[in-house]
Amino acid sequence: MKKIVILAFLLLLSSSAFAVYQVGDVVDNFSWTDSNGETHSIYDLIDAQKAIVFFWGGTG
């Protein structure tokens, strides 16, 4: 059981090594609709000189 837990933990840690983007990489433009029904895109926010922070928390 202990070996399985350790293996699972190591697999979770190694998943960040396969991340597609690195700090400083240029991302593709994509858009989304917010809770008010307004559509936004990354490039529109960049053009408006807005700060952009994306966070995808791991929910496991």
C-alpha positions as CSV (number, residue, x, y, z in Angstrom):
1,M,0.0,0.0,0.0
2,K,2.8,2.4,0.9
3,K,4.5,1.8,-2.5
4,I,1.2,2.6,-4.3
5,V,0.8,5.9,-2.4
6,I,4.4,6.9,-3.2
7,L,4.0,5.9,-6.9
8,A,0.8,8.0,-7.1
9,F,2.5,10.9,-5.5
10,L,5.4,10.8,-7.8
11,L,3.1,10.6,-10.8
12,L,1.3,13.7,-9.7
13,L,4.5,15.6,-9.2
14,S,5.8,14.6,-12.7
15,S,2.7,15.9,-14.5
16,S,4.0,19.5,-14.4
17,A,7.0,18.3,-16.4
18,F,4.6,17.8,-19.4
19,A,3.1,21.3,-19.2
20,V,2.5,22.8,-22.7
21,Y,3.4,26.4,-21.9
22,Q,6.4,27.8,-20.0
23,V,6.7,31.2,-18.4
24,G,7.1,33.8,-21.1
25,D,5.6,31.7,-23.9
26,V,3.1,33.3,-26.2
27,V,-0.3,31.6,-26.0
28,D,-2.9,31.2,-28.7
29,N,-5.8,33.6,-28.7
30,F,-9.0,32.2,-27.2
31,S,-12.2,33.6,-26.0
32,W,-14.7,32.8,-23.2
33,T,-18.1,34.1,-22.0
34,D,-18.3,35.4,-18.5
35,S,-21.2,35.1,-16.0
36,N,-22.8,38.3,-17.4
37,G,-22.9,36.8,-21.0
38,E,-20.1,39.1,-22.3
39,T,-17.4,37.5,-24.5
40,H,-13.8,38.3,-23.9
41,S,-10.5,37.2,-25.5
42,I,-6.9,37.2,-24.4
43,Y,-5.8,39.5,-27.2
44,D,-8.6,42.0,-26.5
45,L,-7.4,42.2,-22.9
46,I,-3.8,42.6,-24.0
47,D,-4.7,45.4,-26.4
48,A,-6.5,47.2,-23.5
49,Q,-3.4,46.7,-21.4
50,K,-5.2,44.7,-18.8
51,A,-3.4,42.3,-16.5
52,I,-4.2,38.7,-17.2
53,V,-3.8,36.0,-14.6
54,F,-5.1,32.5,-15.2
55,F,-5.2,29.9,-12.4
56,W,-6.3,26.3,-12.8
57,G,-6.3,24.8,-9.3
58,G,-5.9,21.1,-9.0
59,T,-9.0,19.5,-7.5
60,G,-7.5,16.1,-7.6
